[in-house]
Structure formats: C-alpha cells, structure tokens
C-alpha cells in the first residue's frame, strides 16, 4: 500500500494566513506610537499656560458667571495642573491625554485634596485661545459629548487663555 501524505485543513489554513501576513502590509505599531507621541506633545504645548474658567456646569446646573470666574487653572506641558480659587491653591494633579481619539480624551488624577488618587475620565476640545472639557465623576464612564445633563454628575468647563 502506498502511504499518502495528508495535510490537515487546519495546517493548510494556517499556512495561508502566514503567507497573507507576509503579502499584506500590517500597520506599523511603532509608527502609530510615534504619531501618538507627536500629537500628545503638540496638544500639551497648546494646553500649557494659565486658563480662566469662563463657564462651569455641574450635573446640568450652570454656575453663576462670577463664581466660575473665580477659578483659574495652570497647566504644565508635562501634564501637571494646579487649580486655584481666588488665587488660593485648592488642588493639584496630573493628566494623560489622547488627542488621536474623537473626541479627544483626557484622564486626570488629583494629587491633593479629598479626591486624591481618584481617576476622572473626560474629553476635551482645544482652540487657540479657548478650550473646553467635560468629565465624569469618579467611577463613571467617559462622556461622549460636551454636555452636562442633570443626573449624570458630569462637569462641563469652558476656559479662556490668560497667558
């Protein structure tokens, strides 16, 4: 009797996948990582500086203009931030951003205060002299739009560049 070579269908399919991977270029993960880092550096540079809060809405409730304008945020180009009220420091923290997402994503963690160490998920939009962000309370999902609806606890903040 003649011995016949038999290749299992699974091995044959795996071989086809190997050849397809060689023929079809796969996305370069290093190029993507470099693009992400470049985008982060660009937005960090644009965010760095002093920002006056001009509008604030919490859980669907707008703050009085004079109360919102008491808040000032100083952002470093390294992701650090300091929040002051009437010139008095009330909170510090760090953030990470992903400007390649739509909308752009911001995660920040206070390093001082009652919420020290908590993670807040948010989104941001950046203009030349203005920016806005919307973020959720700790443990809640990231907002998908720039709106603070009653019952969500989401906080919408609009800023104007001071310097």
C-alpha positions, 0 to 999 in steps of 0.5 A, spaced: 500 500 500 502 506 498 502 511 504 499 518 502 501 524 505 495 528 508 495 535 510 490 537 515 485 543 513 487 546 519 495 546 517 493 548 510 489 554 513 494 556 517 499 556 512 495 561 508 494 566 513 502 566 514 503 567 507 497 573 507 501 576 513 507 576 509 503 579 502 499 584 506 502 590 509 500 590 517 500 597 520 506 599 523 505 599 531 511 603 532 509 608 527 502 609 530 506 610 537 510 615 534 504 619 531 501 618 538 507 621 541 507 627 536 500 629 537 500 628 545 506 633 545 503 638 540 496 638 544 500 639 551 504 645 548 497 648 546 494 646 553 500 649 557 499 656 560 494 659 565 486 658 563 480 662 566 474 658 567 469 662 563 463 657 564 462 651 569 456 646 569 455 641 574 450 635 573 446 640 568 446 646 573 450 652 570 454 656 575 453 663 576 458 667 571 462 670 577 463 664 581 466 660 575 470 666 574 473 665 580 477 659 578 483 659 574 487 653 572 495 652 570 497 647 566 504 644 565 506 641 558 508 635 562 501 634 564 501 637 571 495 642 573 494 646 579 487 649 580 486 655 584 480 659 587 481 666 588 488 665 587 488 660 593 491 653 591 485 648 592 488 642 588 493 639 584 494 633 579 496 630 573 493 628 566 494 623 560 491 625 554 489 622 547 488 627 542 488 621 536 481 619 539 474 623 537 473 626 541 479 627 544 480 624 551 483 626 557 484 622 564 486 626 570 488 624 577 488 629 583 494 629 587 491 633 593 485 634 596 479 629 598 479 626 591 486 624 591 488 618 587 481 618 584 481 617 576 476 622 572 475 620 565 473 626 560 474 629 553 476 635 551 476 640 545 482 645 544 482 652 540 487 657 540 485 661 545 479 657 548 478 650 550 473 646 553 472 639 557 467 635 560 468 629 565 465 624 569 465 623 576 469 618 579 467 611 577 463 613 571 464 612 564 467 617 559 462 622 556 461 622 549 459 629 548 460 636 551 454 636 555 452 636 562 445 633 563 442 633 570 443 626 573 449 624 570 454 628 575 458 630 569 462 637 569 462 641 563 468 647 563 469 652 558 476 656 559 479 662 556 487 663 555 490 668 560 497 667 558 
